[in-house]
Amino acid sequence: MRLKALTVSYGVPQRIARVMGLAGARVYFTGTNLLLLMDHLGDWGYDPEMDNIRAYPLMRTFTLGMSANLRRTVK
């Protein structure tokens, strides 16, 4: 079993976003190649999707970010 990609996001409450001068904000975490469960523990991390046992394993990556919407002021 493999967990290739996962994205978790959280919408910042409006009252907190307003204090920061924003109309809205979202914080997110994304990860790729996070987990590989195998029944052969002696394979030393061999990836069953690779065609060559000597190939480099897929890299695990993490991304943490924030998207924000600016509040529009009308004069």
CYANA upper distance limits for C-alpha pairs under 8 A (distance plus 0.5 A):
  1 MET  CA     36 LEU  CA      6.47
  1 MET  CA     37 LEU  CA      5.65
  1 MET  CA     38 MET  CA      7.30
  2 ARG  CA     33 ASN  CA      8.23
  2 ARG  CA     34 LEU  CA      8.40
  2 ARG  CA     35 LEU  CA      6.06
  2 ARG  CA     36 LEU  CA      5.01
  2 ARG  CA     37 LEU  CA      6.75
  3 LEU  CA     32 THR  CA      8.21
  3 LEU  CA     33 ASN  CA      6.66
  3 LEU  CA     34 LEU  CA      6.21
  3 LEU  CA     35 LEU  CA      5.51
  3 LEU  CA     36 LEU  CA      7.06
  4 LYS  CA     32 THR  CA      5.73
  4 LYS  CA     33 ASN  CA      4.82
  4 LYS  CA     34 LEU  CA      6.61
  4 LYS  CA     35 LEU  CA      7.59
  5 ALA  CA     30 THR  CA      7.84
  5 ALA  CA     31 GLY  CA      6.20
  5 ALA  CA     32 THR  CA      4.84
  5 ALA  CA     33 ASN  CA      6.67
  5 ALA  CA     34 LEU  CA      7.54
  6 LEU  CA     30 THR  CA      6.13
  6 LEU  CA     31 GLY  CA      5.84
  6 LEU  CA     32 THR  CA      7.01
  7 THR  CA     28 TYR  CA      7.58
  7 THR  CA     29 PHE  CA      6.17
  7 THR  CA     30 THR  CA      4.81
  7 THR  CA     31 GLY  CA      7.05
  8 VAL  CA     28 TYR  CA      6.17
  8 VAL  CA     29 PHE  CA      5.80
  8 VAL  CA     30 THR  CA      6.99
  9 SER  CA     26 ARG  CA      7.23
  9 SER  CA     27 VAL  CA      6.12
  9 SER  CA     28 TYR  CA      4.56
  9 SER  CA     29 PHE  CA      6.79
 10 TYR  CA     26 ARG  CA      6.08
 10 TYR  CA     27 VAL  CA      5.80
 10 TYR  CA     28 TYR  CA      6.77
 11 GLY  CA     24 GLY  CA      8.38
 11 GLY  CA     25 ALA  CA      6.60
 11 GLY  CA     26 ARG  CA      4.87
 11 GLY  CA     27 VAL  CA      6.99
 12 VAL  CA     16 ILE  CA      7.27
 12 VAL  CA     17 ALA  CA      6.95
 12 VAL  CA     24 GLY  CA      7.46
 12 VAL  CA     25 ALA  CA      5.86
 12 VAL  CA     26 ARG  CA      6.05
 12 VAL  CA     27 VAL  CA      7.74
 13 PRO  CA     17 ALA  CA      6.84
 13 PRO  CA     24 GLY  CA      8.26
 13 PRO  CA     25 ALA  CA      8.47
 14 GLN  CA     18 ARG  CA      6.56
 14 GLN  CA     23 ALA  CA      7.78
 14 GLN  CA     24 GLY  CA      6.73
 15 ARG  CA     19 VAL  CA      6.96
 16 ILE  CA     20 MET  CA      7.11
 17 ALA  CA     21 GLY  CA      6.87
 17 ALA  CA     22 LEU  CA      5.53
 17 ALA  CA     23 ALA  CA      6.77
 17 ALA  CA     24 GLY  CA      6.02
 17 ALA  CA     25 ALA  CA      6.81
 18 ARG  CA     22 LEU  CA      5.69
 18 ARG  CA     23 ALA  CA      6.73
 18 ARG  CA     24 GLY  CA      8.08
 21 GLY  CA     70 LEU  CA      7.70
 21 GLY  CA     71 ARG  CA      7.00
 22 LEU  CA     68 ALA  CA      7.36
 22 LEU  CA     69 ASN  CA      6.36
 22 LEU  CA     70 LEU  CA      5.22
 22 LEU  CA     71 ARG  CA      5.45
 23 ALA  CA     68 ALA  CA      8.15
 23 ALA  CA     69 ASN  CA      5.79
 23 ALA  CA     70 LEU  CA      5.85
 23 ALA  CA     71 ARG  CA      4.99
 23 ALA  CA     72 ARG  CA      8.34
 24 GLY  CA     68 ALA  CA      6.32
 24 GLY  CA     69 ASN  CA      5.61
 24 GLY  CA     70 LEU  CA      7.74
 24 GLY  CA     71 ARG  CA      8.47
 25 ALA  CA     66 MET  CA      7.55
 25 ALA  CA     67 SER  CA      6.19
 25 ALA  CA     68 ALA  CA      4.74
 25 ALA  CA     69 ASN  CA      6.65
 26 ARG  CA     66 MET  CA      6.07
 26 ARG  CA     67 SER  CA      5.79
 26 ARG  CA     68 ALA  CA      6.91
 27 VAL  CA     64 LEU  CA      8.17
 27 VAL  CA     65 GLY  CA      6.35
 27 VAL  CA     66 MET  CA      4.84
 27 VAL  CA     67 SER  CA      7.04
 28 TYR  CA     64 LEU  CA      6.35
 28 TYR  CA     65 GLY  CA      5.90
 28 TYR  CA     66 MET  CA      6.57
 29 PHE  CA     62 PHE  CA      7.83
 29 PHE  CA     63 THR  CA      6.14
 29 PHE  CA     64 LEU  CA      5.07
 29 PHE  CA     65 GLY  CA      7.04
 30 THR  CA     62 PHE  CA      6.34
 30 THR  CA     63 THR  CA      5.55
 30 THR  CA     64 LEU  CA      7.04
 31 GLY  CA     60 ARG  CA      7.89
 31 GLY  CA     61 THR  CA      6.08
 31 GLY  CA     62 PHE  CA      4.98
 31 GLY  CA     63 THR  CA      6.77
 32 THR  CA     60 ARG  CA      6.25
 32 THR  CA     61 THR  CA      5.88
 32 THR  CA     62 PHE  CA      7.26
 33 ASN  CA     58 LEU  CA      7.55
 33 ASN  CA     59 MET  CA      7.37
 33 ASN  CA     60 ARG  CA      5.51
 33 ASN  CA     61 THR  CA      7.56
 34 LEU  CA     60 ARG  CA      6.58
 34 LEU  CA     61 THR  CA      8.33
 41 LEU  CA     45 GLY  CA      8.50
 45 GLY  CA     57 PRO  CA      8.36
 46 TYR  CA     53 ILE  CA      6.83
 46 TYR  CA     57 PRO  CA      8.04
 47 ASP  CA     53 ILE  CA      8.13
 47 ASP  CA     57 PRO  CA      7.12
 50 MET  CA     55 ALA  CA      7.55
 51 ASP  CA     55 ALA  CA      8.38
